[in-house]
Amino acid sequence: MRLTNNAFPTTQRHWLTASLLFLLTLLSTALHADTNVRASVDRNRLSMDETLTLSLTADSMLFSEEPEVAALENDFHILNRQQSSRTNIINGSISSSRQWDLTLAPKREGEITIPAIRMGDKSTRPLTITVTRAPQGTTNRSSDQQVWLEADITPRRAYVQQQLEYTVRLFSSVNFLDASLEQPEIEHALVESLGENRYRQRVDGRVYQVIERRYAVFPQRSGSLSIPALTLQARVESYRPSLLDPGRLVIKRSPPMEIQVQAPPASFDGALWLPAKNIELFEEWSDAPEQLQAGQSITRRVDIRAEGLMAAQLPKLPPLNLPGIKLYPDQPGLQNTTDESGLIGLRSESTAMIPTQPGDYTLPELRIAWWNTETNQPEVAVLPARTLRIAAAPGQIQDEATQPSTVVAPPTADNAAEIAPRIPAATSAQLFWLYGIIGALLLSNLICLDLLIRQRRKSRQPEPPTPGQQASGAREKAAYNALKKAVSQRADVATLRQALSDWGDAWQPGCGQLPRLAIQAKALAPYIDQLNRALYGNKEGGDIDGKGLLSAVENCRRESKRRSSDAPLPGLYERPLRS
């Protein structure tokens, strides 16, 4: 019984061994066979609305190299790729193959050569096919069509760098299972998307779903500009849809177009060619420019808004030069937006201003020449000049250059006779009394000075500070500690600047404005300039020297204490004298 039970497993092992030997023989035969590769197509002639299948075959299913098909994309859209392998045994002769099938849609009409395709160390032979124009009935709108493309561009004649609006509309009365519409690529032109709209439209009594895409096209050179056809690749529901049905493949193309681009007209004399529908200049202030004081910072922003131009096409503003006002220009901001008229470019330039001296300062007029594409005429965008009246800060002394002065002419031989009679001659009696009064005053001052010195020596005990002085000293110390903390914690520039301003106001009233503090304490001027550049400038001012700033503040505090200890004697009769 045991022998009978073990017979079946032994037979099974024999069959398994024989099968493995057969497979090894098959693999060895395939590996040592000379592999050939070839290319073939299912048709040699087709229209622009049709597809063809390119088959690449290797005579061995163990062929592992993938075909290099990138060169096909120059003239074809590769819509689908499939791979398969097979083995045949006929009368003991074994053969195998591996095949790649590519579905191709032509991009242009005429004779097209499918180049040699490299497959490992081998290559296929090139093939030539003929592509004809699509039948007329499929390029126009028709009631029996389910899917088609329309395209339009306006205007048909334009200037170089002028905005053209290119619109592509996809009409469909069936549902898409999968679809892709390529983006326009136009040689010698920049293309910017303006967005997509979806809506329904009735055509010949039939309702279609419409997908509309708009593009802004900016030609970069004059002459003829060719806009190639766009290709739609889609799968739509079959006439008898089922769960296993992948759908029908649909290839549609928009009509190609060509327009003429003109060079800038000779009548335009602007510094930069700017063809647009409209260009305007605006300015905006962070505070009222009519209420400025010396040392007060304010920011001016100038916007250039152009309809039909990109922000990168807009010019930069001329630099300002205003002696008496420190200027900190920021990096320009560029922004592109869209509306129904197309692209709108916006360039913004901001400048922080800190006047250091009172007076009148004039910001010059800004003018930008541009070409109106609506009227075909040159125009100029203007921002009027503006005068800033800077008032003196409280307690600030006006510069000698701005103070009115009265000049008195020196006496000459002509006017000496007129001046001389106006000076009365002093008599000897008058001089005697004058000298006596001066001597008495000097004697009384010497006596009072002697009494004050004696009184000061007697009262060694200093007078206690008043409550106001105590509060002022405590406020200055607290402000100094806050500044020291901001430096040690590496606070941001705005916080550090505010801490220095608070200390200056507590140190000496009126020095909360940093320009006045820089005038009062010249050692702090470099650090204040560092703060202004870092806060209002183009962010390239470098790091703030916190240690140097604290050292300069400490020197100011020591100098202030020394001056208070060396203060002059109190005035006469401020305290009663004690004998």
LINUR-V949359 format. One record per backbone hydrogen bond with DSSP energy under -0.5 kcal/mol. NH is the residue of the N-H (numbers start at 1). CO is the residue of the C=O. If there is no record, write none. Layout:
# LINUR-V949359
NH_CO + NH_CO
This chain:
# LINUR-V949359
5_1 + 6_2 + 7_3 + 7_4 + 8_4 + 9_5 + 10_6 + 11_7 + 12_8 + 13_9 + 14_10 + 15_11 + 16_12 + 17_13 + 18_14 + 19_15 + 20_16 + 21_17 + 22_18 + 23_19 + 24_20 + 25_21 + 26_22 + 27_23 + 28_24 + 29_25 + 30_26 + 31_27 + 32_28 + 33_29 + 35_33 + 38_57 + 40_55 + 42_53 + 46_130 + 48_132 + 50_47 + 52_104 + 54_52 + 54_102 + 55_40 + 55_53 + 56_100 + 57_38 + 57_55 + 58_98 + 59_36 + 60_58 + 63_60 + 68_118 + 69_67 + 72_69 + 73_70 + 74_71 + 75_72 + 76_72 + 77_105 + 78_76 + 79_77 + 79_103 + 80_103 + 82_101 + 84_99 + 86_97 + 88_95 + 90_93 + 91_89 + 93_90 + 94_92 + 95_88 + 97_86 + 98_58 + 99_84 + 100_56 + 101_82 + 102_54 + 103_80 + 104_52 + 104_102 + 105_77 + 106_50 + 107_75 + 110_131 + 112_129 + 114_112 + 114_127 + 115_113 + 118_116 + 119_122 + 120_66 + 122_119 + 124_117 + 127_114 + 129_112 + 130_44 + 131_110 + 132_46 + 138_135 + 139_135 + 139_136 + 140_136 + 145_142 + 148_171 + 150_169 + 152_167 + 154_165 + 158_260 + 160_262 + 161_219 + 162_159 + 164_217 + 165_154 + 166_164 + 166_215 + 167_152 + 167_165 + 168_213 + 169_150 + 170_211 + 171_148 + 171_169 + 172_209 + 173_146 + 177_235 + 178_235 + 180_233 + 182_231 + 187_185 + 189_186 + 190_218 + 192_216 + 194_214 + 195_214 + 197_212 + 199_210 + 201_208 + 203_201 + 203_206 + 206_203 + 208_201 + 209_172 + 210_199 + 211_170 + 212_197 + 212_210 + 213_168 + 214_195 + 215_166 + 216_192 + 217_164 + 217_215 + 218_190 + 219_162 + 219_217 + 220_188 + 221_188 + 223_261 + 225_259 + 226_224 + 227_257 + 228_226 + 232_252 + 233_180 + 233_231 + 234_232 + 234_250 + 235_178 + 236_248 + 237_175 + 241_238 + 245_242 + 246_244 + 248_236 + 250_234 + 252_232 + 254_230 + 257_227 + 259_225 + 260_156 + 261_223 + 262_158 + 268_265 + 269_267 + 274_272 + 276_274 + 276_371 + 277_307 + 278_307 + 280_305 + 282_303 + 284_301 + 286_299 + 291_288 + 292_289 + 292_389 + 294_391 + 295_355 + 296_293 + 298_353 + 300_351 + 301_284 + 302_349 + 303_282 + 304_347 + 305_280 + 305_303 + 306_304 + 306_345 + 307_278 + 308_306 + 308_343 + 309_306 + 313_310 + 314_311 + 323_321 + 325_322 + 326_354 + 328_352 + 330_350 + 333_348 + 335_346 + 337_344 + 339_342 + 342_339 + 344_337 + 345_306 + 346_335 + 347_304 + 348_333 + 349_302 + 351_300 + 352_328 + 353_298 + 354_326 + 355_296 + 356_324 + 357_324 + 359_390 + 361_388 + 363_361 + 363_386 + 364_362 + 366_383 + 368_381 + 370_379 + 371_274 + 372_370 + 372_377 + 373_276 + 373_371 + 376_372 + 377_372 + 379_370 + 381_368 + 383_366 + 384_382 + 386_363 + 388_361 + 388_386 + 389_387 + 390_359 + 390_388 + 391_292 + 391_389 + 396_393 + 402_399 + 403_399 + 407_405 + 408_406 + 409_407 + 416_412 + 419_415 + 420_416 + 421_417 + 422_419 + 423_420 + 424_422 + 431_427 + 432_428 + 433_429 + 434_430 + 435_431 + 436_432 + 437_433 + 438_434 + 439_435 + 440_436 + 441_437 + 442_438 + 443_439 + 444_440 + 445_441 + 446_442 + 447_443 + 448_444 + 449_445 + 450_446 + 451_447 + 452_448 + 453_449 + 454_450 + 455_451 + 456_452 + 457_453 + 458_454 + 459_455 + 460_458 + 470_466 + 471_467 + 472_468 + 473_469 + 474_470 + 475_471 + 476_472 + 477_473 + 478_474 + 479_475 + 480_476 + 481_477 + 482_478 + 483_479 + 484_480 + 485_481 + 486_482 + 487_483 + 488_484 + 489_485 + 490_487 + 491_486 + 496_492 + 497_493 + 498_494 + 499_495 + 500_496 + 501_497 + 502_498 + 503_499 + 504_500 + 505_501 + 506_502 + 507_503 + 508_504 + 511_508 + 513_510 + 514_512 + 516_513 + 517_513 + 518_514 + 519_515 + 520_516 + 521_517 + 522_520 + 524_521 + 525_522 + 528_524 + 529_525 + 530_526 + 531_527 + 532_528 + 533_529 + 534_530 + 535_531 + 536_532 + 537_532 + 537_533 + 539_533 + 546_544 + 549_545 + 550_546 + 551_547 + 552_548 + 553_549 + 554_550 + 555_551 + 556_552 + 557_553 + 558_554 + 559_555 + 560_556 + 561_557 + 562_558 + 563_559 + 564_560 + 565_561 + 566_562 + 567_564 + 574_571
